[in-house]
Amino acid sequence: MDKMCALYVSNCKQEQDKYLRMFVMPHLEQTDVNMTKHGVQSERKLKTVQLMRWLISRLLR
């Protein structure tokens, strides 16, 4: 990969990280608060949150 491609990929990764931190992570944190606050931990919501966290951890590597 030449230098320009490497720079482009690096910039894309930075933008992706910024998007995840600004929009996705706060939503997951709010979901956790709501689930705890209302005492509702449905299996589906819990699995969704776990899946999103797993995906984010993979994307932020």
C-alpha positions as CSV (number, residue, x, y, z in Angstrom):
1,M,0.0,0.0,0.0
2,D,1.5,3.3,-1.0
3,K,1.7,6.3,1.4
4,M,-1.5,8.1,0.1
5,C,-3.6,4.9,0.5
6,A,-2.2,4.4,4.0
7,L,-3.0,8.0,4.9
8,Y,-6.6,7.6,3.5
9,V,-7.2,4.4,5.5
10,S,-5.8,6.1,8.6
11,N,-8.2,9.0,8.2
12,C,-11.2,6.7,7.6
13,K,-10.4,4.8,10.8
14,Q,-10.1,8.1,12.8
15,E,-13.5,9.2,11.4
16,Q,-15.0,5.8,12.2
17,D,-13.7,6.0,15.8
18,K,-15.1,9.5,16.2
19,Y,-18.5,8.5,14.9
20,L,-18.6,5.4,17.2
21,R,-17.7,7.5,20.3
22,M,-20.1,10.3,19.5
23,F,-23.2,8.4,18.4
24,V,-23.0,4.7,19.2
25,M,-21.4,4.5,22.6
26,P,-23.7,7.1,24.3
27,H,-26.7,5.1,23.0
28,L,-25.4,1.9,24.5
29,E,-24.7,3.6,27.8
30,Q,-28.2,5.0,27.9
31,T,-29.6,1.5,27.1
32,D,-27.7,0.1,30.1
33,V,-29.1,2.9,32.4
34,N,-32.6,2.3,31.1
35,M,-32.4,-1.5,31.6
36,T,-31.0,-1.1,35.1
37,K,-33.4,1.7,36.1
38,H,-36.5,-0.2,35.0
39,G,-35.2,-3.6,36.1
40,V,-35.9,-4.9,32.6
41,Q,-33.2,-7.0,31.1
42,S,-34.9,-8.8,28.3
43,E,-32.7,-11.4,26.6
44,R,-33.1,-9.7,23.3
45,K,-31.9,-6.3,24.5
46,L,-29.1,-7.8,26.4
47,K,-27.9,-9.7,23.4
48,T,-28.2,-6.6,21.2
49,V,-26.0,-4.6,23.6
50,Q,-23.5,-7.4,23.8
51,L,-23.3,-7.7,20.0
52,M,-22.9,-3.9,19.6
53,R,-20.1,-3.8,22.1
54,W,-18.4,-6.7,20.4
55,L,-18.7,-5.0,17.0
56,I,-17.3,-1.8,18.3
57,S,-14.4,-3.5,20.0
58,R,-13.5,-5.1,16.7
59,L,-13.9,-1.8,14.8
60,L,-11.7,0.2,17.2
61,R,-8.8,-2.2,16.9
